Amino acid sequence: MPSVILGRVDEFPPGTKKSIRASKTRVLLVNVNGTFYATQSLCTHLSNPLFTGKLQGYHIWCDKHWAAFDVRDGKVIELPEGMEKLEPLKTYPVKVEDSKVIVEVPE
């Protein structure tokens, strides 16, 4: 997987949730207490953008139907009302080198 520089660490303070294009993949980059995580940018329910949702601790809430996911591993934390199953989010490795936030995404 290619590595893509998303920006400098100081551009993404704690609490940040931002949708960013990384090569051919759009990712949701979040900063939780100084640790960065990257997931797919759209909810797996109805493809709503997740950057508009609420980030609370390690959980991102889709503001369309209130599905919730753990940004560390993409696992579903809460299902939309009436649903019995929902696909987890794809996650992507993130590292910080020389004050740059770098994500690894598929080609």
C-alpha positions in Angstrom: 0.0 0.0 0.0 1.3 3.4 -0.8 2.0 6.0 1.9 0.5 9.4 1.6 1.3 12.5 3.6 -1.9 14.1 4.8 -0.3 17.1 6.4 1.6 18.3 9.5 0.6 17.2 13.0 -0.2 20.7 14.1 -2.9 21.0 11.3 -4.9 18.3 13.1 -5.3 19.2 16.8 -7.0 16.7 19.2 -10.7 16.3 18.4 -10.1 16.8 14.7 -12.2 14.8 12.2 -11.5 15.6 8.6 -12.2 14.0 5.3 -9.1 14.0 3.1 -8.2 12.4 -0.3 -5.2 10.1 0.0 -4.2 9.0 -3.4 -7.4 7.4 -4.9 -9.0 6.8 -1.4 -10.9 9.3 0.6 -10.2 8.8 4.4 -11.6 10.2 7.6 -8.7 11.3 9.7 -9.3 11.7 13.4 -7.1 12.8 16.2 -8.1 11.3 19.6 -5.9 12.7 22.4 -2.9 13.0 20.1 -3.2 9.6 18.4 -4.3 9.5 14.8 -6.7 7.1 13.2 -7.9 6.8 9.6 -11.1 5.0 8.4 -13.2 5.1 5.3 -14.9 8.5 5.0 -18.4 7.3 4.5 -20.8 5.4 6.7 -21.4 1.8 5.7 -25.2 2.3 6.1 -26.2 4.8 3.5 -22.8 6.4 2.6 -23.3 9.5 4.6 -20.0 11.5 5.2 -18.7 10.8 8.7 -16.8 14.0 9.2 -20.2 15.7 9.8 -20.9 13.4 12.7 -20.0 13.6 16.3 -16.6 12.3 17.6 -16.8 11.2 21.2 -13.7 9.5 22.5 -12.9 6.7 20.1 -16.5 6.7 18.6 -17.6 8.5 15.5 -21.4 8.8 15.1 -23.0 9.1 11.7 -25.4 12.1 11.9 -27.9 10.6 9.4 -29.2 7.5 11.2 -26.9 7.4 14.3 -24.8 4.4 13.5 -21.6 4.5 15.6 -18.1 3.1 14.9 -14.9 2.7 16.8 -12.2 4.6 14.9 -9.4 2.3 16.2 -10.7 -0.8 14.4 -13.8 0.2 12.5 -16.1 -2.0 14.6 -19.8 -1.1 14.8 -20.6 0.2 18.2 -24.3 1.1 17.6 -26.7 0.1 14.8 -29.3 2.5 13.3 -32.8 1.8 14.6 -34.3 -1.3 13.1 -31.1 -2.7 11.7 -29.6 -6.1 12.9 -26.3 -5.9 11.1 -24.0 -3.3 9.6 -20.5 -3.6 7.9 -17.6 -2.2 9.9 -15.5 0.7 8.6 -12.4 0.0 6.7 -9.4 1.3 8.6 -6.0 2.4 7.4 -2.6 2.4 9.2 -1.4 5.9 10.3 2.0 7.0 11.4 3.7 10.2 12.3 7.2 10.9 10.9 9.1 14.2 11.1 5.9 15.9 12.3 4.0 14.6 9.3 0.8 12.5 9.4 1.1 9.7 6.9 -1.6 7.1 6.0 -1.2 3.9 4.1 -4.0 3.3 1.6 -4.7 0.8 -1.2 -3.5 1.6 -4.7 
